[in-house]
Amino acid sequence: MANTWFPQWRKRSGSLEGVVIAPDERLPFGPTLVMGLQHTVAMFGATVLMPLLMGFDANMAILMSGIGTLLFFIVVGGRVPSYLGSSASFVGLVIAVTGYSGHGPNPNIALALGGIIACGALYTLIGFLVMAIGTRWIEKLMPPVVTGAVVMAIGLNLAPIAVGSVAASMFDSWMAVMTVLCIGAVAVFTRGLVQRLMLLLGLIAAYLIYFVITNLLGWGKAIDFSGIASAAWLGMPGFTSPVFDSHAMLLIAPVAVILIAENLGHIKAVAGMTGKNLDPYLGRAFVGDGLATMLSACAGGTGVTTYAENIGVMAVTKIYSTLVFVVAALVAILLGFSPKFGALIHTIPGPVLGGASIVVFGLIAVAGARIWLQNKVDLNQNGNLIMVAVTLVLGAGNFSLTFGGFTIGGIGTATFGAILLNALLKNRKLDVVGTDAALKDH
């Protein structure tokens, strides 16, 4: 560990082409500002989309993502480059707890906020524990086969919600398909930073096509822009106080498992790209993320997590200076204080948002498979196979269990089921081929 909390950032100047800028280095003011704006754009699509899918105030989510990033920066001493944006891991459980219909403001946000605070508190406690004893116990309790299965189960659990949100009419369904194609086209036929912004740019393209079809050609429900004209340029976002309900808290708190897996993977990825050992800061990173999540929910914002989109930008630019994320956070805070920006966000048509949710929820499921591939998980082992099979069905089928007056939904049963089954079956991993042969002999 370093002797000072913050590093002494060394200034790099001259030609920056192909040069790797380390976390403890800094660029001149101009390039730092430009890179900060680029990171704001990178996080923008998902950080705005996630609160909309849960019925949260997008302005508040953007504001708290910026404040949370600054808090994270302070906790890790400016040594881990990362942006904290709205986490997709909360979407399914927030919708389940609040009974959100998928359109407009969520009337039961307060219930979800109490649960998100509980999740942040658990996450923070785990961070302090990691600071004291390291991460080996986490890797043993939640190996990649478990985290991959849980992440995939969350994506599958959300699938009916995404499809149901665009099933009101055939017009809505076709507009959702059009949105999926727009996002897919950006993802496949572009390169570099543009490709990294596939959600944002695909959403903008679908929005423009929807505008032409409805407002200009007169088919379907037109976009109403009256709210933008009446909104002020600067103002306070809508604050919401949390309600601490035991059922909601117990249901949402286990999301900490997913956030830990995300944060651990992201920091390992950045360490690999920079060639610096960031393991001494893992505990601090967990604490920073947990505190940022609690602070966000206290004000009415979403839970936050480290963002793969911003890690992608670092990989492309090879600029890892942590000061760049201070600029990105400050820009996000300014956007959060603009009601006109929020009014623009709320003009996104339901079918377009629904199409984007189909892509996002599918990407969550695929992220679970990616965890398996990256860590070479062996599904030929019966212990892994049974655990994954059960976890996916529990999540996709929304399997619920009731204990007294408390009911745990599909994502909760999938999460706890994966951890318990892995612990029970990890010492009984028999080869599937050998088992099949034995069954044939009988």
Helices and strands as residue ranges (DSSP letters): E 10-11, E 25-26, H 29-54, H 58-75, E 84-86, G 88-90, H 91-98, H 109-133, H 136-141, H 144-164, H 170-189, H 192-196, H 198-211, I 212-216, H 226-230, H 246-252, H 255-274, G 279-281, H 282-299, E 304-306, H 308-317, H 323-336, H 339-345, H 350-374, H 382-396, E 401-403, E 406-408, H 410-425, H 432-441
